[in-house]
Amino acid sequence: MKLLGTTILLSVALLLTACGSSNNNNNTNVNGNWTANLTDQSGTQVFAFTTSLTTNSDNSVTGTNLNFNTNNGCFNNGATQTGTFGLTGNFNGNVTGAFSLNVTGPATGSTGNNTLSMQGTLSNNAISGTWTLAGLQSGCTGSGSFTMTKM
């Protein structure tokens, strides 16, 4: 009887441990390679780029390997990316939340510090929202909508 009780107790402990240690990493759906398409108010593509995003423990987002697929002249090599991700739900492995990303060009020559600000929502491995571009160089201002998809 003592052996049966010990066996049941160990089985319950293992079951509770398995249920309580699910791997709900809130950053799972943000981390990885993304492709972005930015359009202006009329729906014309203005920018397209790829990047690798990583969410840090403080919910800040770091971007690396930024590569613009459109010839824009607003961002030369050396542009940096910073942002945030705020989790608003995690249901059945679905991570959703508010997302922001800023891409800032280096202050060189006539390009100044052009800053692309993106605000959106992550849902089902896609981010959508709005963007604004503020810059010193001619043609480096604007706004519109964007979509980012995980590759």
N, C-alpha and C positions, 0 to 999 in steps of 0.2 A: 504494500500500500504506500509505503514511504517512497519507493521508486516511482510509482505512478504519479504521485503528487509532485515530485521533483521534475519529472518529465513534462507534466502539464505546465508547471511554472516556467520552465525553460522555453517551452513552445510559445507561451504567451509573451515572454520577454523578447524572443526573437521576432515575433509578429509585430509587437509595438515598435521595436527598433527599426524594422523594415518600413513601417508606415511613417514613422517620424523622421526618417532621414532621406526623404525624397530629394532629388537633385533639382531644386527650383532655383537655379541661378538666374536672377532677374535680368542679367545682361546678355544672356545667350542669344536672343534674337537681334541684338544690336551689333555684337562683335562679328566682324567678317568683312568681306569685300562687297562694295556697293557700286551701282551705276546710277547716275543722276541725270535727269532731263529737266531743264528749266525753260519755260516758255513765257513770253510777254503777255500783256493783257489781251492781245488779239489771237493768241495761241501759236505764234511763231516761235520756233526754237531759238533761244538766245545762247544758252550754254549747255554743254553736256560734259560730264566728267566721271571718272572712276576714282574710288578711294577705298582705303582700308580703315574701318572704324574700330575703336576699342573703348569700352566703357570701363572707367576706373572705379575703385571702391567707393569714392565719394560722389558717384553718378556723373562726374565730368566725362566728356567724350574727347578722345584724342584721335586725330586723323593722320594717316601717313599714306605715302605712295599716291599723292594727288596727281592726276593726269587729265588735263582738259582735252577733250576730243574735238572741240570747236576752236577755231582760230579767233581769239577774242582780243588779244593785246592788253587786256586789263590785268592779267595775272601772269607774271614771268616766273621762271624757276625760283623756288624759295618761298612760295606762298605757304602760310601756316594755317592749320585748322584747329579750332577748339569749339567745344560745345557742351551741352548737357542732355541728360536723358532722365525724365522723371516717371517712374513706374506708376501707372494708375490701375493696373489689373493684371492678374495672372491666373486665368481660369483654364483648367485642362491643358496647361502648357502654353497657352496663348499669352504672350507678353504684349501689352499695349501701354502707351504713355506719350507724354509730351516730349518733343524732341527739338533741339535747336543746334545749329551749326553755323559758325562764322569762319569764312575763308578770308584771310587778310594777305594782300600782296606786299612784298617788301617795298620800302620807301626808296626807290631808285629812279633817278631821272624824272621823266614826265608822268610816270605811273603813280607816284605818290603812294599813299596807303589806301588803295582801293579795298573796300570791305563788302563782301557778299554775306548778308545775314539771311539765314533760312530758319523758319519757324514752322513746325508741323507736328503730326501725330503718327506714331508707329502703330501699325496693326497688321498682323499676318505677313510678316517679313516684307512690308512695304511702308514707306514713309511718304506722306503727302502733306502739302501745305503751301505757304507763300514765301516769297523771297523779295529782298530789296538789295540794290547795289548802290553804294555811295562811293564816289571817287573823284579824283582831281582831273583825270585824263578825259578828253572828249570821248563820248560814247560809253563811258564807264559809270552810268547811272541808269536806273530803271527799276522795274518791279514786275511781278507776275506770280505764277504758280509753279510748283515743282512736284515731281515724283521721283522717289529713289526706290530701287529694287535690289534685293540681296542677290548676289550672283552665286 
